[in-house]
Amino acid sequence: MSAPRRISFLITELDQGGAEQALVHIAQRLDRTRWAPRVISLNDRGPLTEPLERAGIPVTALDAGSVRSPAGIWRATVGLTRCLKEQQPAVLQTFLFHANITGRLAARRAGVPVVVSGIRVAEKRGRWRLRLDQWTDSLVDRHVCVSRSVAEFSIRESGLKDSKVVVIPNGVDVERFAAAEPADLSRFQIPSDARVILTIGRLDEQKNPLGTLRCFAAIAGSHQNVHLLLVGQGPLESELRRLASDLQLASRVHLAGWQEDIPQIMRACDLFVLASNWEGMPNVLLEAAAAGIPVISTRVEGAEEIITCDECGVLVGISNDDQLAAAMSECLADPESAMTRATRLQEFIGKQFTWDSVVDSYSRLYESLLS
């Protein structure tokens, strides 16, 4: 039997984000008789380093600092080139924009045979990122997009070649979420008899937590026993606290920061809301569906591939506060129907979004490129 092929995974950092957790799942589940995975972080050793190393996967942290400027990208590329020359992988798989760009540049300099880029969001914050994707396209063998929506966006807006773009969705461990013991939410000062709307994600423009709070305010008067729980950190935290206070809802709006026990928190809540302005394939939406709680989402990229019909969840227009508030109120007013939809969605997710099928798709892609 031939030796396992070396594959290096590159990501900007190893914090608790969706892309980072996807990398961990893929690297851990690859067949070790065929693949020898290593992980490289452009920055420091984040919290996801520990489960990787526990699984016997070496992690290298380059501590490259900020890669948000041309000088930073060049500095990271130099360090990464040196690292790749030492590792000599047959495949470099990159995740997220800054790792995608530095990975392409370094792989060419280091002589890596196959480069696969991971595009995990329909990037709408700056067209310069789309142009960089297009200008460095010749350095990439395949672009893996997490949803059909992201693939179509990348071809249309970045000008990527259709023949280079493939779709492999995220996965979710349904059993981990479905079997979780509900958390005690009293640690967030939520009364034991309250009904709870949950949203999880970075507190920034993309995730639109201010929109979620405005919609909660619109229905709070008619649903007196309902509280809003926001899990996550980000630049909008102070503004969210001020708005909750101005709306006289500070006692019913709870900013919890980042939390480790996401499955348990989800299982303790009555409704999950994703109000994002753009996405790729929202991991958190898959996880809420796996936990078996009712979900509402804006029609962001990937959402319609998860909530495929009205019988399993609710989709509303992006930045449409009226639609989102009405959907929240309807789900709270008819919890039995909402739970029926949640059960259908949980069953669908369990069949269509397994990590085993995701990893098999990646493995077959790598083998086809190497052959």
C-alpha positions, 0 to 999 in steps of 0.5 A: 500500500502506498504512503498516505498523501500529504495535504495541508489545510490553511486558514486565517485563524483557528477561532470558533467560526463556521469555516474553522469548525468545518476545517476541523471536521474535514481534517479529522474525518479524512481516511488516514490510510489515504491522507496525512493532514496538517493544518496551518493558521496564518495567525496564532493557535486558536481554541480549535488547535486542541481538538486537531492535535488531540486527533493527531493532526499537527498544527503550525501557527505562523503568527503572521499578524494582520493580513488586511494590507498588501504588506501584511499579505506579502509578509504572510506569503513569505512565511507560508512559502517557507512552511509549505516547502518544509511540508511538501504537501500534494494538496493545499486546501485553503479556507476564507479570503485572506488564506485563499489569497496568501495560499495561492501565492505561496503555493506557486512559490513552493511548488505545491502540485494542487491548490483548492480554494474554499469560498464560504460566503458571497462577499458583498463588503468590497469589490476589491476582494472579488477582483483579487479572486479573479486576478489569482484564479490562474493559481487555483485548480478548483474553487469549492463553494459551500452552496449553489448560491455562492457558486453562482455569485462567484461566477457572476461577480468574481468572473471565476471560470464555471469549469473550476467551481464545484459545490460541496455544502457544510455538514452537521452532526445531527445527533450531537444537537438533537440529543443535547440536554437543554441548558439552564438559561437563568445564567443569562438572567432569563426567567425559567418560565420565559419563551426565548428567541435565539440568534447566534453569530458575530455582532456585525453588519453581515449578521444584522443583529440590530435588525433582529432587535428591532423586530423583537421590539415590534412584537414584544408588546404582544408577546410579554413573556418572550425574551431575546438571547444574542450569542456572539461578540462583535463591534455592534455590541455597545450599539445593541445595548444602547438600542435595547435600553432606548426601547425599554427592553434591556431586561428582556434582551440578553447579550451573552457573548461567545458560549461553548455549549451551543447545542444545549443553548439551542435546545433550551430555546423556542425559536431560532432567527437568522437575520443575515444580510449575506451568507454562504451556507450558514452553519448555525442554521444547520445546527438549529435545524439539527437541534429540532427548534423552529427556524426563521431565516432571511433568503441569504445564500444557502438558506433556500438549500436548507429550508427548501419548502414552507413546511419545514421553516420560514424564509423572509426577505433580506432587510425586511423588518416587517416580514421578519417581525410577522414571522416571529409573531406567527411562530410564537402564536402557533408553537404547535405548527412551528414544531411540526415544521421543525421536526420535518426540517430536522429529518431532512437535514439528517439525511442531506447534510452529513459530515461523512458525505461532505468529507467523501466529496472532498476526498474524491475531488482531491483524488481526481485532481491528483490523478 
